[in-house]
Amino acid sequence: MTLLSPHVAAFVDHAGNRVLFVDQVPGTLNTPYPFAVGVMSGGNQIGDVHFAGRRWHTLETLPGVTGPPYGNGQDRSTNVGGTFTIVDADRGVFRSYAGAVLQFTALPQAGCD
């Protein structure tokens, strides 16, 4: 791995294949992308979502939407369609097709030591 600039690193294997790593949020800011969130079983909590190479979290809920009941030990959820918009590197917004809005924050990326 070679650091090419403060924000770009490159990995080159023995065969010459090259992979660039850039520390910026993928996707275009302030552009709504079609997306669905899952309301977890047994309540109204929204599960963490993976989008644009990041993991996003919210403590908010969707009015009137509950997840399926617990059953058979399976993790299930109720999917709600809408759009996800990246506001900045740390904030995102989900808008359901019914008009509800959820604020998300990006969780720190896991690293290795």
Biopython code that builds the backbone (N, CA, C, O; Angstrom):
import numpy as np
from Bio.PDB.StructureBuilder import StructureBuilder

atoms = [
    (1, "MET", "N", (0.861, -1.169, 0.000)),
    (1, "MET", "CA", (0.000, 0.000, 0.000)),
    (1, "MET", "C", (0.901, 1.224, 0.000)),
    (1, "MET", "O", (1.851, 1.307, 0.779)),
    (2, "THR", "N", (0.599, 2.167, -0.873)),
    (2, "THR", "CA", (1.393, 3.385, -0.985)),
    (2, "THR", "C", (0.476, 4.597, -0.880)),
    (2, "THR", "O", (-0.536, 4.665, -1.578)),
    (3, "LEU", "N", (0.812, 5.546, -0.024)),
    (3, "LEU", "CA", (0.048, 6.775, 0.099)),
    (3, "LEU", "C", (0.472, 7.708, -1.030)),
    (3, "LEU", "O", (1.626, 8.134, -1.085)),
    (4, "LEU", "N", (-0.467, 8.031, -1.941)),
    (4, "LEU", "CA", (-0.174, 8.882, -3.092)),
    (4, "LEU", "C", (-0.397, 10.356, -2.797)),
    (4, "LEU", "O", (0.238, 11.219, -3.404)),
    (5, "SER", "N", (-1.295, 10.643, -1.869)),
    (5, "SER", "CA", (-1.596, 12.012, -1.445)),
    (5, "SER", "C", (-2.266, 11.900, -0.077)),
    (5, "SER", "O", (-2.502, 10.786, 0.391)),
    (6, "PRO", "N", (-2.578, 13.023, 0.577)),
    (6, "PRO", "CA", (-3.233, 12.918, 1.880)),
    (6, "PRO", "C", (-4.571, 12.172, 1.851)),
    (6, "PRO", "O", (-5.044, 11.724, 2.895)),
    (7, "HIS", "N", (-5.188, 12.032, 0.667)),
    (7, "HIS", "CA", (-6.504, 11.415, 0.583)),
    (7, "HIS", "C", (-6.573, 10.220, -0.356)),
    (7, "HIS", "O", (-7.653, 9.662, -0.547)),
    (8, "VAL", "N", (-5.456, 9.809, -0.947)),
    (8, "VAL", "CA", (-5.462, 8.701, -1.904)),
    (8, "VAL", "C", (-4.317, 7.735, -1.603)),
    (8, "VAL", "O", (-3.170, 8.142, -1.419)),
    (9, "ALA", "N", (-4.659, 6.440, -1.559)),
    (9, "ALA", "CA", (-3.655, 5.398, -1.393)),
    (9, "ALA", "C", (-3.847, 4.378, -2.511)),
    (9, "ALA", "O", (-4.947, 4.246, -3.046)),
    (10, "ALA", "N", (-2.790, 3.660, -2.865)),
    (10, "ALA", "CA", (-2.867, 2.652, -3.916)),
    (10, "ALA", "C", (-2.281, 1.342, -3.418)),
    (10, "ALA", "O", (-1.278, 1.311, -2.706)),
    (11, "PHE", "N", (-2.943, 0.259, -3.817)),
    (11, "PHE", "CA", (-2.422, -1.078, -3.559)),
    (11, "PHE", "C", (-2.123, -1.702, -4.906)),
    (11, "PHE", "O", (-2.962, -1.672, -5.807)),
    (12, "VAL", "N", (-0.929, -2.269, -5.052)),
    (12, "VAL", "CA", (-0.549, -2.954, -6.281)),
    (12, "VAL", "C", (-0.072, -4.351, -5.896)),
    (12, "VAL", "O", (0.816, -4.502, -5.057)),
    (13, "ASP", "N", (-0.681, -5.394, -6.526)),
    (13, "ASP", "CA", (-0.247, -6.757, -6.221)),
    (13, "ASP", "C", (0.921, -7.153, -7.125)),
    (13, "ASP", "O", (1.357, -6.375, -7.974)),
    (14, "HIS", "N", (1.415, -8.364, -6.930)),
    (14, "HIS", "CA", (2.588, -8.835, -7.676)),
    (14, "HIS", "C", (2.337, -8.939, -9.174)),
    (14, "HIS", "O", (3.280, -8.887, -9.964)),
    (15, "ALA", "N", (1.071, -9.085, -9.575)),
    (15, "ALA", "CA", (0.730, -9.175, -10.998)),
    (15, "ALA", "C", (0.552, -7.798, -11.634)),
    (15, "ALA", "O", (0.332, -7.696, -12.841)),
    (16, "GLY", "N", (0.647, -6.741, -10.829)),
    (16, "GLY", "CA", (0.500, -5.388, -11.354)),
    (16, "GLY", "C", (-0.906, -4.827, -11.296)),
    (16, "GLY", "O", (-1.141, -3.714, -11.767)),
    (17, "ASN", "N", (-1.857, -5.575, -10.724)),
    (17, "ASN", "CA", (-3.224, -5.054, -10.563)),
    (17, "ASN", "C", (-3.216, -3.948, -9.524)),
    (17, "ASN", "O", (-2.602, -4.084, -8.465)),
    (18, "ARG", "N", (-3.895, -2.860, -9.827)),
    (18, "ARG", "CA", (-3.864, -1.682, -8.957)),
    (18, "ARG", "C", (-5.268, -1.340, -8.474)),
    (18, "ARG", "O", (-6.217, -1.345, -9.258)),
    (19, "VAL", "N", (-5.402, -1.042, -7.174)),
    (19, "VAL", "CA", (-6.661, -0.608, -6.580)),
    (19, "VAL", "C", (-6.388, 0.703, -5.852)),
    (19, "VAL", "O", (-5.485, 0.783, -5.019)),
    (20, "LEU", "N", (-7.180, 1.737, -6.175)),
    (20, "LEU", "CA", (-7.049, 3.027, -5.500)),
    (20, "LEU", "C", (-8.054, 3.118, -4.355)),
    (20, "LEU", "O", (-9.185, 2.650, -4.486)),
    (21, "PHE", "N", (-7.652, 3.714, -3.243)),
    (21, "PHE", "CA", (-8.506, 3.957, -2.092)),
    (21, "PHE", "C", (-8.557, 5.459, -1.866)),
    (21, "PHE", "O", (-7.522, 6.113, -1.741)),
    (22, "VAL", "N", (-9.780, 6.006, -1.814)),
    (22, "VAL", "CA", (-9.980, 7.440, -1.650)),
    (22, "VAL", "C", (-10.846, 7.650, -0.414)),
    (22, "VAL", "O", (-11.872, 6.989, -0.254)),
    (23, "ASP", "N", (-10.436, 8.571, 0.462)),
    (23, "ASP", "CA", (-11.182, 8.777, 1.716)),
    (23, "ASP", "C", (-12.255, 9.855, 1.596)),
    (23, "ASP", "O", (-12.304, 10.780, 2.407)),
    (24, "GLN", "N", (-13.094, 9.737, 0.609)),
    (24, "GLN", "CA", (-14.223, 10.643, 0.489)),
    (24, "GLN", "C", (-15.487, 9.813, 0.321)),
    (24, "GLN", "O", (-15.427, 8.650, -0.078)),
    (25, "VAL", "N", (-16.615, 10.408, 0.623)),
    (25, "VAL", "CA", (-17.874, 9.698, 0.522)),
    (25, "VAL", "C", (-18.189, 9.454, -0.952)),
    (25, "VAL", "O", (-18.205, 10.399, -1.741)),
    (26, "PRO", "N", (-18.441, 8.192, -1.339)),
    (26, "PRO", "CA", (-18.863, 7.951, -2.718)),
    (26, "PRO", "C", (-20.268, 8.502, -2.937)),
    (26, "PRO", "O", (-21.000, 8.741, -1.977)),
    (27, "GLY", "N", (-20.628, 8.696, -4.142)),
    (27, "GLY", "CA", (-21.946, 9.231, -4.452)),
    (27, "GLY", "C", (-21.903, 10.747, -4.500)),
    (27, "GLY", "O", (-20.950, 11.374, -4.038)),
    (28, "THR", "N", (-22.928, 11.311, -5.055)),
    (28, "THR", "CA", (-23.023, 12.758, -5.209)),
    (28, "THR", "C", (-23.817, 13.341, -4.051)),
    (28, "THR", "O", (-24.899, 12.853, -3.727)),
    (29, "LEU", "N", (-23.285, 14.376, -3.431)),
    (29, "LEU", "CA", (-23.995, 15.038, -2.337)),
    (29, "LEU", "C", (-25.288, 15.657, -2.839)),
    (29, "LEU", "O", (-25.373, 16.115, -3.979)),
    (30, "ASN", "N", (-26.285, 15.666, -1.980)),
    (30, "ASN", "CA", (-27.582, 16.298, -2.236)),
    (30, "ASN", "C", (-28.313, 15.738, -3.454)),
    (30, "ASN", "O", (-29.094, 16.441, -4.094)),
    (31, "THR", "N", (-28.053, 14.462, -3.771)),
    (31, "THR", "CA", (-28.754, 13.771, -4.846)),
    (31, "THR", "C", (-29.539, 12.617, -4.241)),
    (31, "THR", "O", (-28.936, 11.742, -3.619)),
    (32, "PRO", "N", (-30.856, 12.576, -4.398)),
    (32, "PRO", "CA", (-31.629, 11.470, -3.835)),
    (32, "PRO", "C", (-31.455, 10.192, -4.658)),
    (32, "PRO", "O", (-31.625, 10.199, -5.877)),
    (33, "TYR", "N", (-31.116, 9.101, -3.975)),
    (33, "TYR", "CA", (-30.970, 7.794, -4.601)),
    (33, "TYR", "C", (-32.108, 6.892, -4.121)),
    (33, "TYR", "O", (-32.432, 6.922, -2.934)),
    (34, "PRO", "N", (-32.726, 6.093, -4.993)),
    (34, "PRO", "CA", (-33.761, 5.156, -4.536)),
    (34, "PRO", "C", (-33.185, 4.233, -3.460)),
    (34, "PRO", "O", (-32.069, 3.731, -3.598)),
    (35, "PHE", "N", (-33.948, 4.015, -2.395)),
    (35, "PHE", "CA", (-33.434, 3.247, -1.268)),
    (35, "PHE", "C", (-34.601, 2.733, -0.433)),
    (35, "PHE", "O", (-35.717, 3.244, -0.530)),
    (36, "ALA", "N", (-34.335, 1.720, 0.387)),
    (36, "ALA", "CA", (-35.334, 1.209, 1.326)),
    (36, "ALA", "C", (-34.665, 0.998, 2.678)),
    (36, "ALA", "O", (-33.525, 0.539, 2.753)),
    (37, "VAL", "N", (-35.379, 1.335, 3.739)),
    (37, "VAL", "CA", (-34.901, 1.063, 5.099)),
    (37, "VAL", "C", (-35.733, -0.081, 5.664)),
    (37, "VAL", "O", (-36.834, -0.357, 5.188)),
    (38, "GLY", "N", (-35.194, -0.745, 6.684)),
    (38, "GLY", "CA", (-35.902, -1.844, 7.314)),
    (38, "GLY", "C", (-36.291, -1.509, 8.738)),
    (38, "GLY", "O", (-35.448, -1.114, 9.543)),
    (39, "VAL", "N", (-37.575, -1.668, 9.051)),
    (39, "VAL", "CA", (-38.059, -1.505, 10.421)),
    (39, "VAL", "C", (-37.944, -2.887, 11.058)),
    (39, "VAL", "O", (-38.574, -3.842, 10.603)),
    (40, "MET", "N", (-37.137, -2.986, 12.111)),
    (40, "MET", "CA", (-36.801, -4.280, 12.688)),
    (40, "MET", "C", (-37.988, -4.935, 13.377)),
    (40, "MET", "O", (-38.923, -4.265, 13.815)),
    (41, "SER", "N", (-37.929, -6.255, 13.463)),
    (41, "SER", "CA", (-39.022, -7.020, 14.048)),
    (41, "SER", "C", (-39.203, -6.684, 15.532)),
    (41, "SER", "O", (-38.247, -6.385, 16.247)),
    (42, "GLY", "N", (-40.447, -6.744, 15.955)),
    (42, "GLY", "CA", (-40.779, -6.542, 17.356)),
    (42, "GLY", "C", (-40.892, -5.102, 17.798)),
    (42, "GLY", "O", (-41.020, -4.847, 18.996)),
    (43, "GLY", "N", (-40.850, -4.144, 16.878)),
    (43, "GLY", "CA", (-40.947, -2.748, 17.308)),
    (43, "GLY", "C", (-40.937, -1.796, 16.128)),
    (43, "GLY", "O", (-41.395, -2.120, 15.033)),
    (44, "ASN", "N", (-40.392, -0.591, 16.389)),
    (44, "ASN", "CA", (-40.383, 0.421, 15.329)),
    (44, "ASN", "C", (-38.981, 0.969, 15.062)),
    (44, "ASN", "O", (-38.833, 1.991, 14.392)),
    (45, "GLN", "N", (-37.952, 0.295, 15.581)),
    (45, "GLN", "CA", (-36.577, 0.764, 15.401)),
    (45, "GLN", "C", (-36.091, 0.474, 13.978)),
    (45, "GLN", "O", (-36.344, -0.596, 13.423)),
    (46, "ILE", "N", (-35.393, 1.448, 13.408)),
    (46, "ILE", "CA", (-34.826, 1.312, 12.063)),
    (46, "ILE", "C", (-33.450, 0.669, 12.190)),
    (46, "ILE", "O", (-32.634, 1.102, 13.003)),
    (47, "GLY", "N", (-33.191, -0.356, 11.394)),
    (47, "GLY", "CA", (-31.873, -0.982, 11.413)),
    (47, "GLY", "C", (-30.837, -0.094, 10.742)),
    (47, "GLY", "O", (-31.173, 0.725, 9.887)),
    (48, "ASP", "N", (-29.575, -0.258, 11.130)),
    (48, "ASP", "CA", (-28.497, 0.463, 10.451)),
    (48, "ASP", "C", (-28.521, 0.085, 8.979)),
    (48, "ASP", "O", (-28.832, -1.053, 8.629)),
    (49, "VAL", "N", (-28.192, 1.043, 8.119)),
    (49, "VAL", "CA", (-28.208, 0.794, 6.679)),
    (49, "VAL", "C", (-26.807, 0.972, 6.108)),
    (49, "VAL", "O", (-26.007, 1.761, 6.610)),
    (50, "HIS", "N", (-26.536, 0.234, 5.067)),
    (50, "HIS", "CA", (-25.281, 0.359, 4.340)),
    (50, "HIS", "C", (-25.578, 1.082, 3.037)),
    (50, "HIS", "O", (-26.423, 0.651, 2.252)),
    (51, "PHE", "N", (-24.879, 2.181, 2.816)),
    (51, "PHE", "CA", (-25.094, 2.974, 1.601)),
    (51, "PHE", "C", (-23.824, 3.739, 1.285)),
    (51, "PHE", "O", (-23.205, 4.321, 2.176)),
    (52, "ALA", "N", (-23.437, 3.741, 0.032)),
    (52, "ALA", "CA", (-22.284, 4.498, -0.459)),
    (52, "ALA", "C", (-21.010, 4.189, 0.323)),
    (52, "ALA", "O", (-20.236, 5.087, 0.655)),
    (53, "GLY", "N", (-20.810, 2.920, 0.608)),
    (53, "GLY", "CA", (-19.590, 2.506, 1.277)),
    (53, "GLY", "C", (-19.513, 2.843, 2.748)),
    (53, "GLY", "O", (-18.447, 2.722, 3.350)),
    (54, "ARG", "N", (-20.611, 3.262, 3.339)),
    (54, "ARG", "CA", (-20.641, 3.624, 4.758)),
    (54, "ARG", "C", (-21.795, 2.899, 5.438)),
    (54, "ARG", "O", (-22.685, 2.359, 4.782)),
    (55, "ARG", "N", (-21.759, 2.898, 6.761)),
    (55, "ARG", "CA", (-22.853, 2.371, 7.569)),
    (55, "ARG", "C", (-23.493, 3.566, 8.264)),
    (55, "ARG", "O", (-22.806, 4.366, 8.899)),
    (56, "TRP", "N", (-24.814, 3.682, 8.141)),
    (56, "TRP", "CA", (-25.562, 4.832, 8.640)),
    (56, "TRP", "C", (-26.514, 4.391, 9.744)),
    (56, "TRP", "O", (-27.029, 3.273, 9.719)),
    (57, "HIS", "N", (-26.749, 5.289, 10.727)),
    (57, "HIS", "CA", (-27.565, 4.963, 11.899)),
    (57, "HIS", "C", (-28.533, 6.106, 12.197)),
    (57, "HIS", "O", (-28.207, 7.281, 12.027)),
    (58, "THR", "N", (-29.725, 5.733, 12.644)),
    (58, "THR", "CA", (-30.695, 6.721, 13.104)),
    (58, "THR", "C", (-31.361, 6.217, 14.375)),
    (58, "THR", "O", (-31.491, 5.010, 14.583)),
    (59, "LEU", "N", (-31.777, 7.140, 15.214)),
    (59, "LEU", "CA", (-32.570, 6.809, 16.397)),
    (59, "LEU", "C", (-34.039, 7.157, 16.155)),
    (59, "LEU", "O", (-34.883, 6.908, 17.016)),
    (60, "GLU", "N", (-34.347, 7.724, 15.005)),
    (60, "GLU", "CA", (-35.710, 8.131, 14.679)),
    (60, "GLU", "C", (-36.525, 6.932, 14.199)),
    (60, "GLU", "O", (-35.969, 5.888, 13.857)),
    (61, "THR", "N", (-37.836, 7.093, 14.177)),
    (61, "THR", "CA", (-38.740, 6.045, 13.703)),
    (61, "THR", "C", (-39.683, 6.613, 12.650)),
    (61, "THR", "O", (-39.828, 7.827, 12.512)),
    (62, "LEU", "N", (-40.317, 5.713, 11.916)),
    (62, "LEU", "CA", (-41.294, 6.114, 10.911)),
    (62, "LEU", "C", (-42.687, 6.065, 11.533)),
    (62, "LEU", "O", (-43.093, 5.017, 12.034)),
    (63, "PRO", "N", (-43.419, 7.159, 11.515)),
    (63, "PRO", "CA", (-44.750, 7.190, 12.127)),
    (63, "PRO", "C", (-45.666, 6.111, 11.545)),
    (63, "PRO", "O", (-45.818, 5.993, 10.329)),
    (64, "GLY", "N", (-46.270, 5.330, 12.440)),
    (64, "GLY", "CA", (-47.252, 4.332, 12.015)),
    (64, "GLY", "C", (-46.685, 3.059, 11.413)),
    (64, "GLY", "O", (-47.453, 2.207, 10.967)),
    (65, "VAL", "N", (-45.358, 2.899, 11.383)),
    (65, "VAL", "CA", (-44.764, 1.695, 10.793)),
    (65, "VAL", "C", (-44.121, 0.869, 11.891)),
    (65, "VAL", "O", (-43.287, 1.365, 12.649)),
    (66, "THR", "N", (-44.514, -0.398, 11.972)),
    (66, "THR", "CA", (-43.889, -1.310, 12.930)),
    (66, "THR", "C", (-43.363, -2.516, 12.173)),
    (66, "THR", "O", (-43.872, -2.879, 11.112)),
    (67, "GLY", "N", (-42.348, -3.119, 12.732)),
    (67, "GLY", "CA", (-41.778, -4.312, 12.132)),
    (67, "GLY", "C", (-42.660, -5.520, 12.374)),
    (67, "GLY", "O", (-43.609, -5.455, 13.156)),
    (68, "PRO", "N", (-42.351, -6.628, 11.705)),
    (68, "PRO", "CA", (-43.140, -7.838, 11.908)),
    (68, "PRO", "C", (-42.919, -8.393, 13.312)),
    (68, "PRO", "O", (-41.932, -8.051, 13.964)),
    (69, "PRO", "N", (-43.825, -9.243, 13.780)),
    (69, "PRO", "CA", (-43.624, -9.834, 15.106)),
    (69, "PRO", "C", (-42.420, -10.776, 15.089)),
    (69, "PRO", "O", (-42.030, -11.301, 14.046)),
    (70, "TYR", "N", (-41.848, -10.970, 16.270)),
    (70, "TYR", "CA", (-40.772, -11.955, 16.380)),
    (70, "TYR", "C", (-41.341, -13.322, 16.028)),
    (70, "TYR", "O", (-42.507, -13.606, 16.304)),
    (71, "GLY", "N", (-40.520, -14.160, 15.422)),
    (71, "GLY", "CA", (-41.016, -15.502, 15.131)),
    (71, "GLY", "C", (-39.933, -16.400, 14.566)),
    (71, "GLY", "O", (-39.135, -15.979, 13.729)),
    (72, "ASN", "N", (-39.913, -17.606, 15.018)),
    (72, "ASN", "CA", (-39.013, -18.644, 14.515)),
    (72, "ASN", "C", (-37.543, -18.275, 14.629)),
    (72, "ASN", "O", (-36.715, -18.878, 13.946)),
    (73, "GLY", "N", (-37.187, -17.307, 15.465)),
    (73, "GLY", "CA", (-35.788, -16.943, 15.635)),
    (73, "GLY", "C", (-35.163, -16.268, 14.436)),
    (73, "GLY", "O", (-33.940, -16.145, 14.367)),
    (74, "GLN", "N", (-35.964, -15.834, 13.500)),
    (74, "GLN", "CA", (-35.429, -15.204, 12.292)),
    (74, "GLN", "C", (-35.433, -13.692, 12.439)),
    (74, "GLN", "O", (-36.359, -13.105, 12.998)),
    (75, "ASP", "N", (-34.380, -13.080, 11.926)),
    (75, "ASP", "CA", (-34.354, -11.621, 11.880)),
    (75, "ASP", "C", (-35.116, -11.198, 10.634)),
    (75, "ASP", "O", (-34.712, -11.498, 9.511)),
    (76, "ARG", "N", (-36.200, -10.512, 10.843)),
    (76, "ARG", "CA", (-37.000, -10.033, 9.723)),
    (76, "ARG", "C", (-37.232, -8.543, 9.904)),
    (76, "ARG", "O", (-37.038, -8.001, 10.993)),
    (77, "SER", "N", (-37.643, -7.894, 8.843)),
    (77, "SER", "CA", (-37.940, -6.469, 8.924)),
    (77, "SER", "C", (-39.028, -6.128, 7.930)),
    (77, "SER", "O", (-39.312, -6.887, 7.003)),
    (78, "THR", "N", (-39.629, -4.978, 8.139)),
    (78, "THR", "CA", (-40.586, -4.408, 7.193)),
    (78, "THR", "C", (-39.831, -3.377, 6.383)),
    (78, "THR", "O", (-39.325, -2.404, 6.942)),
    (79, "ASN", "N", (-39.744, -3.569, 5.073)),
    (79, "ASN", "CA", (-39.027, -2.620, 4.221)),
    (79, "ASN", "C", (-39.930, -1.463, 3.838)),
    (79, "ASN", "O", (-41.102, -1.647, 3.508)),
    (80, "VAL", "N", (-39.358, -0.260, 3.889)),
    (80, "VAL", "CA", (-40.079, 0.963, 3.528)),
    (80, "VAL", "C", (-39.263, 1.662, 2.448)),
    (80, "VAL", "O", (-38.101, 2.005, 2.664)),
    (81, "GLY", "N", (-39.872, 1.871, 1.293)),
    (81, "GLY", "CA", (-39.181, 2.487, 0.164)),
    (81, "GLY", "C", (-39.164, 3.993, 0.226)),
    (81, "GLY", "O", (-40.028, 4.623, 0.837)),
    (82, "GLY", "N", (-38.158, 4.559, -0.423)),
    (82, "GLY", "CA", (-38.023, 6.009, -0.497)),
    (82, "GLY", "C", (-36.713, 6.369, -1.169)),
    (82, "GLY", "O", (-36.264, 5.683, -2.087)),
    (83, "THR", "N", (-36.103, 7.451, -0.702)),
    (83, "THR", "CA", (-34.814, 7.880, -1.244)),
    (83, "THR", "C", (-33.857, 8.188, -0.099)),
    (83, "THR", "O", (-34.271, 8.564, 0.997)),
    (84, "PHE", "N", (-32.569, 8.018, -0.381)),
    (84, "PHE", "CA", (-31.520, 8.368, 0.588)),
    (84, "PHE", "C", (-30.658, 9.434, -0.063)),
    (84, "PHE", "O", (-30.217, 9.277, -1.201)),
    (85, "THR", "N", (-30.420, 10.517, 0.659)),
    (85, "THR", "CA", (-29.620, 11.639, 0.164)),
    (85, "THR", "C", (-28.449, 11.859, 1.110)),
    (85, "THR", "O", (-28.644, 12.022, 2.315)),
    (86, "ILE", "N", (-27.237, 11.865, 0.573)),
    (86, "ILE", "CA", (-26.061, 12.182, 1.376)),
    (86, "ILE", "C", (-25.958, 13.699, 1.448)),
    (86, "ILE", "O", (-25.826, 14.367, 0.423)),
    (87, "VAL", "N", (-26.019, 14.243, 2.666)),
    (87, "VAL", "CA", (-25.965, 15.685, 2.866)),
    (87, "VAL", "C", (-24.505, 16.151, 2.958)),
    (87, "VAL", "O", (-24.115, 17.132, 2.326)),
    (88, "ASP", "N", (-23.709, 15.435, 3.752)),
    (88, "ASP", "CA", (-22.268, 15.681, 3.834)),
    (88, "ASP", "C", (-21.612, 14.380, 4.285)),
    (88, "ASP", "O", (-22.288, 13.353, 4.358)),
    (89, "ALA", "N", (-20.346, 14.393, 4.583)),
    (89, "ALA", "CA", (-19.621, 13.164, 4.911)),
    (89, "ALA", "C", (-20.186, 12.443, 6.129)),
    (89, "ALA", "O", (-19.952, 11.246, 6.295)),
    (90, "ASP", "N", (-20.920, 13.145, 6.979)),
    (90, "ASP", "CA", (-21.418, 12.545, 8.219)),
    (90, "ASP", "C", (-22.927, 12.490, 8.352)),
    (90, "ASP", "O", (-23.432, 11.917, 9.317)),
    (91, "ARG", "N", (-23.663, 13.067, 7.413)),
    (91, "ARG", "CA", (-25.118, 13.132, 7.544)),
    (91, "ARG", "C", (-25.816, 12.693, 6.270)),
    (91, "ARG", "O", (-25.386, 13.005, 5.160)),
    (92, "GLY", "N", (-26.917, 11.952, 6.464)),
    (92, "GLY", "CA", (-27.759, 11.533, 5.361)),
    (92, "GLY", "C", (-29.218, 11.667, 5.755)),
    (92, "GLY", "O", (-29.549, 11.712, 6.940)),
    (93, "VAL", "N", (-30.093, 11.729, 4.753)),
    (93, "VAL", "CA", (-31.527, 11.881, 4.992)),
    (93, "VAL", "C", (-32.271, 10.839, 4.166)),
    (93, "VAL", "O", (-32.048, 10.707, 2.963)),
    (94, "PHE", "N", (-33.161, 10.097, 4.833)),
    (94, "PHE", "CA", (-34.067, 9.182, 4.141)),
    (94, "PHE", "C", (-35.433, 9.834, 4.092)),
    (94, "PHE", "O", (-35.924, 10.344, 5.099)),
    (95, "ARG", "N", (-36.056, 9.815, 2.901)),
    (95, "ARG", "CA", (-37.424, 10.309, 2.730)),
    (95, "ARG", "C", (-38.249, 9.158, 2.175)),
    (95, "ARG", "O", (-37.984, 8.658, 1.081)),
    (96, "SER", "N", (-39.255, 8.742, 2.945)),
    (96, "SER", "CA", (-40.108, 7.652, 2.468)),
    (96, "SER", "C", (-41.018, 8.185, 1.370)),
    (96, "SER", "O", (-41.245, 9.390, 1.260)),
    (97, "TYR", "N", (-41.533, 7.268, 0.562)),
    (97, "TYR", "CA", (-42.468, 7.677, -0.490)),
    (97, "TYR", "C", (-43.755, 8.243, 0.101)),
    (97, "TYR", "O", (-44.501, 8.943, -0.583)),
    (98, "ALA", "N", (-44.016, 7.936, 1.383)),
    (98, "ALA", "CA", (-45.201, 8.478, 2.068)),
    (98, "ALA", "C", (-44.934, 9.869, 2.657)),
    (98, "ALA", "O", (-45.854, 10.509, 3.168)),
    (99, "GLY", "N", (-43.673, 10.342, 2.589)),
    (99, "GLY", "CA", (-43.357, 11.691, 3.055)),
    (99, "GLY", "C", (-42.636, 11.797, 4.385)),
    (99, "GLY", "O", (-42.265, 12.899, 4.788)),
    (100, "ALA", "N", (-42.426, 10.686, 5.080)),
    (100, "ALA", "CA", (-41.697, 10.733, 6.361)),
    (100, "ALA", "C", (-40.212, 10.984, 6.107)),
    (100, "ALA", "O", (-39.675, 10.574, 5.079)),
    (101, "VAL", "N", (-39.553, 11.661, 7.051)),
    (101, "VAL", "CA", (-38.135, 12.006, 6.913)),
    (101, "VAL", "C", (-37.372, 11.487, 8.126)),
    (101, "VAL", "O", (-37.785, 11.702, 9.266)),
    (102, "LEU", "N", (-36.243, 10.796, 7.872)),
    (102, "LEU", "CA", (-35.357, 10.309, 8.934)),
    (102, "LEU", "C", (-33.966, 10.887, 8.727)),
    (102, "LEU", "O", (-33.444, 10.886, 7.612)),
    (103, "GLN", "N", (-33.371, 11.378, 9.805)),
    (103, "GLN", "CA", (-32.001, 11.884, 9.771)),
    (103, "GLN", "C", (-31.048, 10.750, 10.162)),
    (103, "GLN", "O", (-31.261, 10.096, 11.182)),
    (104, "PHE", "N", (-30.011, 10.512, 9.370)),
    (104, "PHE", "CA", (-29.015, 9.479, 9.643)),
    (104, "PHE", "C", (-27.661, 10.114, 9.858)),
    (104, "PHE", "O", (-27.363, 11.170, 9.299)),
    (105, "THR", "N", (-26.834, 9.462, 10.676)),
    (105, "THR", "CA", (-25.440, 9.860, 10.831)),
    (105, "THR", "C", (-24.565, 8.680, 10.431)),
    (105, "THR", "O", (-24.914, 7.523, 10.662)),
    (106, "ALA", "N", (-23.423, 8.992, 9.827)),
    (106, "ALA", "CA", (-22.491, 7.946, 9.416)),
    (106, "ALA", "C", (-21.763, 7.430, 10.641)),
    (106, "ALA", "O", (-21.286, 8.214, 11.462)),
    (107, "LEU", "N", (-21.676, 6.122, 10.768)),
    (107, "LEU", "CA", (-20.911, 5.530, 11.853)),
    (107, "LEU", "C", (-19.445, 5.514, 11.463)),
    (107, "LEU", "O", (-19.122, 5.434, 10.278)),
    (108, "PRO", "N", (-18.550, 5.588, 12.445)),
    (108, "PRO", "CA", (-17.123, 5.569, 12.122)),
    (108, "PRO", "C", (-16.775, 4.288, 11.366)),
    (108, "PRO", "O", (-17.296, 3.211, 11.654)),
    (109, "GLN", "N", (-15.891, 4.438, 10.406)),
    (109, "GLN", "CA", (-15.483, 3.277, 9.639)),
    (109, "GLN", "C", (-14.572, 2.413, 10.495)),
    (109, "GLN", "O", (-13.715, 2.917, 11.220)),
    (110, "ALA", "N", (-14.767, 1.123, 10.403)),
    (110, "ALA", "CA", (-13.934, 0.189, 11.158)),
    (110, "ALA", "C", (-12.582, 0.114, 10.485)),
    (110, "ALA", "O", (-12.486, 0.074, 9.259)),
    (111, "GLY", "N", (-11.564, 0.096, 11.276)),
    (111, "GLY", "CA", (-10.207, -0.018, 10.733)),
    (111, "GLY", "C", (-9.512, -1.218, 11.317)),
    (111, "GLY", "O", (-10.071, -1.947, 12.136)),
    (112, "CYS", "N", (-8.307, -1.409, 10.892)),
    (112, "CYS", "CA", (-7.529, -2.496, 11.465)),
    (112, "CYS", "C", (-6.213, -1.913, 11.981)),
    (112, "CYS", "O", (-5.656, -0.979, 11.405)),
    (113, "ASP", "N", (-5.745, -2.480, 13.058)),
    (113, "ASP", "CA", (-4.505, -1.989, 13.673)),
    (113, "ASP", "C", (-3.368, -2.921, 13.358)),
    (113, "ASP", "O", (-2.239, -2.684, 13.786)),
]
sb = StructureBuilder()
sb.init_structure("model")
sb.init_model(0)
sb.init_chain("A")
sb.init_seg("    ")
for serial, (resi, resn, name, xyz) in enumerate(atoms, 1):
    if name == "N":
        sb.init_residue(resn, " ", resi, " ")
    sb.init_atom(name, np.array(xyz, "f"), 0.0, 1.0, " ", f" {name:<3s}", serial, name[0])
structure = sb.get_structure()
